[in-house]
Amino acid sequence: MHENDELIVTIEKFSNLGTGIAKVDGQVVFVENACPKDEVKIKITKVNKNYATAKVTEVITPSQYRTEPFCPMQKVCGACQMQFIDYDYQLKLKKQIVEDAMKTIGHIDTSVNDPIASPQIKNYRHKIQYPVSQKKEGRIVAGYFKPQSHEIVNIKYCPIQPEICDDIIEFIRENAPKFEITGFYEKKHTGDLRHIVIRSSADNGKCLVTLVVNATKTFERLNNFAKAIFENFEKVTGVCINFNSKKTNVILGSKTECICGQNFVEEKILDKTFKIGADTFFQVNPKSAENIFRYVKDEISKLDSPTVLDAYAGIATIGIVVSDVCEKVVSVEENKASIEKAKEVLLENGINNVELYAQDTTKYLKSIKRKFDITILDPPRKGCTTEALDETLSHTKQKIIYVSCNPATLARDLKYLVEKGCTVESIQPFDMFCHTYHIENVAIISF
Ligand SMILES: C[S@@+](CC[C@H](N)C(=O)[O-])C[C@H]1O[C@@H](n2cnc3c(N)ncnc32)[C@H](O)[C@@H]1O
């Protein structure tokens, strides 16, 4: 097999990175935009030692699971790799991804439950982060990067986010030049506007807009531009500037200033209200997150008023949501801004049985003697360190509830816990990121 070879193949499986898998002479070929049971003509784009990659040049016999994507940009944008696949079948494929990870990485034979669908499969994404640049003729572009590149697809319409986000971004594209705000040239590290970040509330539709700029302090033109955005949209309740002049792919810098209105939007999860700022972690699909939190709360309610450690807490969303069925909750989060937001949430919701610590989870656990009936782990995609898992084991009496956004690191961490004598009682997937290969899981682990 060589680069540019054209072949006809049948897609056998779906990979954990959202591509179809075919086999040619026993070698694995990852095929973009292909669905199991498709018969397709492909062009080989790269040949590596153990596998090759390819793209579809013609669908000869479509799989019965193919459907027309509702977004005209689906193929070029790359953000919704699975949108051309029927939603119910997407869920089946995601279940398979989790099962494969448990088998091949985790060596665990616990069965995986059917995924719980997202309550909305359009307009579900409530956090938008568009990179911004500028064309030679001066036109501002904003959208997602094309897959494996830093070329921006100028997205004017994105049906997976609330409609108002398209309008705000279009306003920014059209009006930035009037305020002499330039788009960022990544190669030369020049220009003003690097990213547009919008957090919109699924509860009240209000939006917080953050302009990430290549500067260390604000200036008059920028303040005036922020005011224009604020004035133009009734639903925009705040405009912030985040300063990021570093040569980095990290979107937000460490300093944010609120120029107009409030520096947060309010979101409601179950019966609690949260304040979400520009730099605080909050789930992108609040309605699906609500399903996860309800599931975790039900699991905790099986014990009578337990003590709970909520580790990797963000703004303590889980800790706060479950607090009314617990004797005590301790939420630990390393991001200080998130803990500050959590303090406000506790006050406003009148909650007094949640303790907050702005600290690394392992360091916090090493500093205490107390044990908890239940520990909730909700780490970032990289999962937990073995040190964090060891500390969790020695500070937990009955069970661990592990919330994970990455099946591979979940499987690795479950393997470690099983080797230490734990039992994986259940694995429940939740679809938070419809039309992408991502899948969230909640594993219940007992001792
Ligand atoms: C997936 S988010 C979960 C947030 C929260 N549980 C929620 O549902 O909104 C992971 C969080 O872990 C925090 N984090 C990352 N490493 C950490 C560490 N070593 N100790 C404590 N928190 C950490 C991140 O800042 C982030 O807020």
The ligand as an SDF file (V2000), in Angstrom:
LIG
                    3D

 27 29  0  0  0  0  0  0  0  0999 V2000
  -13.2830   17.5170   34.3340 C   0  0  0  0  0  0  0  0  0  0  0  0
  -13.1650   18.9320   35.3490 S   0  0  0  0  0  0  0  0  0  0  0  0
  -14.3870   18.5290   36.5480 C   0  0  0  0  0  0  0  0  0  0  0  0
  -15.0320   19.6870   37.2440 C   0  0  0  0  0  0  0  0  0  0  0  0
  -16.2750   19.4320   38.0700 C   0  0  0  0  0  0  0  0  0  0  0  0
  -16.2670   18.2000   38.7890 N   0  0  0  0  0  0  0  0  0  0  0  0
  -17.5330   19.5840   37.2310 C   0  0  0  0  0  0  0  0  0  0  0  0
  -18.2320   18.5940   37.0020 O   0  0  0  0  0  0  0  0  0  0  0  0
  -17.8430   20.6880   36.8000 O   0  0  0  0  0  0  0  0  0  0  0  0
  -11.6450   18.6660   36.1320 C   0  0  0  0  0  0  0  0  0  0  0  0
  -11.2510   19.7290   37.1500 C   0  0  0  0  0  0  0  0  0  0  0  0
  -10.0760   19.2610   37.8380 O   0  0  0  0  0  0  0  0  0  0  0  0
   -9.2300   20.3650   38.1290 C   0  0  0  0  0  0  0  0  0  0  0  0
   -7.9010   19.7770   38.3960 N   0  0  0  0  0  0  0  0  0  0  0  0
   -6.9880   19.3420   37.5070 C   0  0  0  0  0  0  0  0  0  0  0  0
   -5.9450   18.7750   38.1380 N   0  0  0  0  0  0  0  0  0  0  0  0
   -6.2020   18.8530   39.4670 C   0  0  0  0  0  0  0  0  0  0  0  0
   -5.5120   18.4200   40.6410 C   0  0  0  0  0  0  0  0  0  0  0  0
   -4.3430   17.7920   40.5470 N   0  0  0  0  0  0  0  0  0  0  0  0
   -6.0840   18.6260   41.8360 N   0  0  0  0  0  0  0  0  0  0  0  0
   -7.2820   19.2790   41.9380 C   0  0  0  0  0  0  0  0  0  0  0  0
   -7.9740   19.7250   40.8580 N   0  0  0  0  0  0  0  0  0  0  0  0
   -7.4530   19.5030   39.6400 C   0  0  0  0  0  0  0  0  0  0  0  0
   -9.3680   21.2420   36.9060 C   0  0  0  0  0  0  0  0  0  0  0  0
   -9.0130   22.5730   37.1990 O   0  0  0  0  0  0  0  0  0  0  0  0
  -10.8670   21.0840   36.5600 C   0  0  0  0  0  0  0  0  0  0  0  0
  -11.6270   22.0780   37.2140 O   0  0  0  0  0  0  0  0  0  0  0  0
  1  2  1  0
  2  3  1  0
  2 10  1  0
  3  4  1  0
  4  5  1  0
  5  6  1  0
  5  7  1  0
  7  8  2  0
  7  9  1  0
 10 11  1  0
 11 12  1  0
 11 26  1  0
 12 13  1  0
 13 14  1  0
 13 24  1  0
 14 15  1  0
 14 23  1  0
 15 16  2  0
 16 17  1  0
 17 18  1  0
 17 23  2  0
 18 19  1  0
 18 20  2  0
 20 21  1  0
 21 22  2  0
 22 23  1  0
 24 25  1  0
 24 26  1  0
 26 27  1  0
M  CHG  2   2   1   9  -1
M  END
$$$$
